[in-house]
Each structure stands twice: as C-alpha cells, then as structure tokens.
Amino acid sequence: MKQNKQFAVIGPGVMGEAIINGLIEKQVAAPEYIITSGPRQERLEELTAQYQVRSKLSNRKAIQDADVVLLCVKPQKLAEVLGDLRGQLNDEALVISVIAGATIDSLVKGLKHSAVVRSMPNTPAQIGEGMTVWNQSAQTTRTQHQLAQTILSALGAEIFVEDERYIDMATAVSGTGPAYVFLFLESMIDAGVHLGLPRRIAEEMVLQTIEGSIQFYRHNDSHPARLRNQVTSPGGTSATALYYLEKMGFRTAISRAIWAAFTRSQELGKGQDHQDPEKI
C-alpha cells in the first residue's frame, strides 16, 4: 500500500467525525488524504470547513482511490450502502466497519471484498478516550491488521479478539457502556440536588468521586468487591446505601440491561445476514 494512504469515511455522523478527528489528531493521516461522503451537503461542508478534509455526495466517488474505507453509517442504511459499493473497492483496500450488528460475513458478501475489519468503538472515541474491540476476516493481511490497529488506536484503547462473537458482547458492555455511566452520573447528581446541593456543586462532587474511584481501582490489584468492602463500615452510611441498592436489584438490573443490549446486537446482525447480498 502507498505511504500516504487515502481514507474514505462513509457516513459523516458523530462516529465518522470522531474517526476523522482521531486520524488527524494522532497524525495517522493528513486532512488532504481524507475524504468523507454522505447525503447531506450541509453536513459535508461543515466537516470540510472544520477539518479541511475533502467530501463527496457519492459514496462510489469517495472510495475510488481509497486504501482504507471506514463504514460509519447507521445499521438501517447498511444494505443501501453495501449495494452502492459492491464490487467497487480497490483489491488491496481495507474496510473497517463500526456498524453495530454488521457481521464480517455480511460485509464480505455484501461488498464482494475480502479484507474486512469489524469493530465496536464507543462514545468517548470522540475525545480519543474510547474503547474499541475488533475482529477481522481471515483474508486480512498482517500489514492490514497493523494498519487497522493504528487507526483504531487513534480513538483510544483497542482490543483485538480472535472470536467474532465477542464483538456482540463488547457492544453490550463497552459499546453501550457509556449510556449506563451517564445514567448513573445523572442519578447521583439529581440525588445530590434533591438533598439540597446546588447542581454545579453536585456535578463536581460526583464527577471527581467517579474519576477518583476509577483511578484508585487502576492503582490497586484488588477485586472491586474488596475495595468496596474497605469503604463499607459496619452499620455505616455506605452499608446502608448498599443494602438499598441490593434490595432494589441493582446488580440484576445492570446484568439484564447488558444482556438485552447483547441480544439486540445479535438481532441486528441476523437482520443483515438474512438479506441476500445480491438483492441489496
């Protein structure tokens, strides 16, 4: 592959923009080597003005000279995009998908292209602090594997998994994970406000408590349960609060939520797999 690789970002949404920003910020690609495509001219103009990348309304034109094609469209739009791009990619191009539920098999068949990476990043990728779990097709070369790793590292941490089944699990745990965290943040802040704290103070207290707790955990080799026990005095405030969380089924609610997200990810994948690639 060429030294100055050409990148095509198909889908100029939030994740597409996060990838563009990461590629530029981490100096993986210069703006002039990135082209994005989508159906809304005003959105393309916005990205062009902010990042100095190129843009096209046509997906086919965007991928003409692309060494790397990043699929960042909504799952509901994937069939249309696959139909548009089928058989149009350069033979040596690497395709990286961030589409929830889209299996490697459906992408390979839908595009008639063998070098495909399936990945699942999450929202913090927008600031380079994401968690991306990924897998690749058997035909992906070692060089393409290293390229994919470099690209996904621009979004934050990355983990390559040998079994594609782990991607649906990652979708439920880390892909959807920020939503759980934001809901927990919101709940703690609102509880502080309910107690009488000014919202600004409640927000600062909760954010630092969570950030500090995470850093404390990272600096210890202990299991989370052991750390929790260390801050739970008999008959104290923590013991009382944890009693009510357990009584209200806190663990079960989290577990069932993640299982539901996992099931939904599998359903999205089956929806793609059941489509005849030749009829998309």
MIKOL-519088 format. One line per 10 residues: for each residue x negated, y, z negated of C-alpha. Coordinates in steps of 0.1 Angstrom, whole numbers, plus 2048, in hexadecimal, padded with zeros to 3 digits. Last residue first. Layout:
N
X:Y:Z; ... $
***
This chain:
280
927:7C9:80F; 931:7AD:826; 90F:79D:82D; 907:79F:808; 926:78A:7FF; 931:798:7DE; 933:780:7C1; 910:78A:7B6; 919:7AE:7B1; 937:7A7:79B $
923:78C:789; 90A:7A7:77F; 924:7BE:772; 933:7A2:75E; 911:79A:74F; 90C:7BE:744; 92F:7BD:735; 926:79E:720; 906:7AE:713; 919:7CE:70A $
933:7B9:6F7; 917:7A6:6E5; 907:7C7:6DB; 928:7D4:6CD; 92E:7B3:6BB; 90D:7B5:6AA; 911:7D9:6A0; 934:7D2:692; 928:7B3:680; 90C:7C6:66F $
923:7E2:663; 93F:7CB:658; 951:7E4:641; 946:7D1:622; 922:7D2:62E; 923:7F7:633; 935:7FB:611; 91B:7E7:5FF; 8FF:7FA:611; 90C:81B:603 $
90E:80E:5DF; 8EB:7FE:5E1; 8DD:81E:5EF; 8ED:833:5D4; 8DF:81E:5B8; 8EC:7FF:5A5; 8CC:7EC:5AB; 8B4:802:5BF; 8B5:7FF:5E5; 897:810:5F4 $
880:7F2:5F3; 89C:7DB:5FD; 8A0:7ED:61E; 87B:7EA:625; 87D:7C4:61E; 89C:7C1:635; 889:7D4:651; 86E:7B8:650; 84D:7C5:644; 82E:7CC:659 $
82F:7F1:651; 825:810:665; 840:80C:67F; 85A:809:664; 84F:82A:655; 850:83A:677; 874:82E:67C; 87E:83A:65A; 86F:85C:660; 881:860:680 $
8A2:856:670; 89E:86C:652; 891:889:667; 8AF:888:67D; 8C8:884:661; 8BA:8A1:64C; 8B7:8B9:66A; 8DB:8B1:675; 8E9:8B6:652; 8D7:8D7:64F $
8E5:8E4:670; 908:8D6:668; 909:8E9:647; 90D:8D0:62B; 92F:8CC:61A; 934:8A7:615; 947:8A6:636; 929:8B6:647; 913:89A:63A; 92C:880:646 $
92D:891:668; 907:88F:66A; 906:86B:661; 921:862:67A; 911:876:696; 8F0:865:690; 900:843:690; 912:84A:6B0; 8F2:857:6C0; 8E0:837:6B5 $
8FB:820:6C3; 8FB:834:6E4; 8D5:832:6E5; 8D7:80C:6E4; 8EA:807:705; 8CA:800:718; 8B7:7F4:6F9; 8CE:7D9:6EB; 8E9:7D2:705; 8D5:7D9:724 $
8B8:7C6:714; 8CE:7A7:712; 8D8:7AB:736; 8B4:7AE:73F; 8AA:78F:72A; 8BC:779:743; 8A1:783:75C; 888:76C:74B; 863:776:74D; 867:797:73B $
853:7B6:741; 855:7D0:725; 853:7F5:72A; 84D:813:713; 854:836:720; 862:842:742; 840:845:753; 839:821:748; 854:816:761; 83F:824:77E $
81F:815:772; 82F:7F3:76B; 83F:7F3:78D; 81D:7FA:79D; 80D:7DE:78A; 828:7C6:795; 825:7D2:7B9; 800:7CA:7B8; 807:7A8:7A9; 81F:7A1:7C5 $
845:79F:7C3; 852:780:7D5; 85E:770:7B4; 875:78D:7AE; 86E:7A3:791; 878:7A9:76C; 87C:7C8:757; 882:7D7:735; 87F:7FD:732; 87F:810:711 $
87F:835:715; 86A:850:705; 860:863:725; 879:87F:71F; 894:872:736; 88A:84F:72E; 89B:855:70D; 8BB:84A:71F; 8B2:826:725; 89F:811:73E $
8AB:7F0:74C; 897:7E2:768; 89B:7CA:786; 87C:7C9:79C; 880:7BF:7C1; 867:7B4:7DB; 87B:79C:7F2; 890:7B2:808; 8B0:7AA:81A; 8C0:7C7:807 $
8DF:7B5:7FA; 8CE:793:7F8; 8B0:7A0:7E4; 8C7:7B7:7CF; 8E0:79C:7C7; 8C4:784:7BD; 8B3:79E:7A7; 8D3:7A3:794; 8E6:7C4:792; 8F5:7C5:76F $
8EA:7E8:767; 8D9:7FA:783; 8B5:805:77D; 8A8:7F5:79D; 885:7F5:7A9; 87E:7EC:7CE; 85A:7E8:7D9; 853:7EE:7FE; 83C:7D7:811; 855:7CE:82C $
861:7F2:830; 886:7F4:827; 8A2:7F6:840; 8AF:7D2:840; 8CC:7DB:829; 8CA:7FF:81E; 8EE:80A:826; 8FE:7EA:81B; 8EA:7EA:7FB; 8F5:80E:7F4 $
91A:805:7F9; 918:7E7:7E2; 905:7FB:7C8; 91E:817:7C4; 932:807:7A7; 912:7FE:796; 909:824:795; 8EB:82E:7A9; 8C6:82E:79E; 8B5:818:7B8 $
890:821:7BA; 87F:81A:7DB; 859:818:7DB; 843:819:7FA; 85C:82F:80C; 857:83A:830; 87B:836:83C; 88A:835:819; 89A:858:818; 8A6:855:83C $
8BB:836:833; 8C8:846:813; 8D6:864:827; 8DC:884:815; 8B7:88A:814; 8A0:89B:7FA; 87C:8A6:7F5; 86D:8AC:7D3; 865:8CF:7C5; 86F:8C4:7A2 $
889:8DF:798; 892:8ED:7BA; 893:8CB:7CB; 8A7:8BC:7AE; 8C2:8D8:7B0; 8C3:8D6:7D6; 8CA:8B0:7D4; 8E6:8B7:7BB; 8F5:8D2:7D2; 8F3:8BA:7F0 $
907:89F:7DF; 907:87D:7F1; 8E5:871:7E4; 8C1:86F:7ED; 89F:876:7DC; 87D:87A:7EC; 85C:878:7D8; 83A:87B:7E8; 83B:8A1:7E9; 842:8A1:7C3 $
821:890:7BB; 823:86C:7AF; 817:859:790; 80C:879:781; 81D:871:75F; 832:891:761; 83A:88B:787; 844:867:785; 856:86D:764; 86A:88B:772 $
875:878:790; 87E:85A:77B; 893:86F:763; 8A4:880:781; 8AF:85E:78E; 8BA:854:76B; 8D0:873:769; 8DE:872:78C; 8CB:876:7AD; 8D3:853:7BB $
8BA:843:7D2; 897:84E:7C7; 87F:849:7E4; 85A:849:7DC; 83E:84C:7F5; 81C:83F:7E9; 7FD:853:7EC; 7E3:837:7EB; 7F5:824:806; 800:800:800 $
***
